[in-house]
Amino acid sequence: MSRPGRDDAPDRLYTLTGGRSRSGPDTPFDLVTLVVAECDPVAGMQSEHAAILRLCERPTAVVEIAAELRLPVSITRILLADLLAAGRVSARHPHAAVPSGLPDPDILEQVLVGLRNL
């Protein structure tokens, strides 16, 4: 049974990806990877690729792109890998506040003082 507003028939998804079912092993895309367009869409480009470039004028997470396109994340990752290989997008993971992954103790102290003042 298909969900309303989605056309994820296997044959459509197969044609979108050129028959591929997975992106390459070296592609950097996970759900929270931020994608940024490096160029504008051009005439003759696959409509999904053009839609991704329009969505990614600002950093956008892979999961958000998939939701906007109403495509499975696996298919979206394949489309993103195509754009990355062509140099049309760049990808990066969100940075942690502190390289060690732990919050800054001074910020925690300021939050605690603010909570006590409430």
Phi, psi and omega in degrees: 000132182268145177281150180300140176082002182240142174235077183253039175299140183306324181292325177293314180296324179298318181286328178300323186258006182066030178088357179279143179250352180215150172280165182298160183291341183260012178280139189272015189269121166236188187297327185258003177301133178269132183244136179231133178289138178258354180204173176270159175298150178241158179299141178087356180285147175306136187300324179293322177297316179297319179297320178297315180297322177292320180293330189260028174299329173243158180305128183225135180288149180305317182296326177291320178298314180300318180295317180296320180280348184057046178236154173299150181300323181298320178289319178299320179297322178294316178297320178294323178297322176299314181293323178295317180297329180275357180075019182270343176224160170237156184226143175207155177272147177300142180278144173283156181297322180230136182306328180286347181088354179263143179292154179293126181301326179296320179293318178299320178296318179295322177296316179298316178297317179298320178293321179294328181284349180288000000 
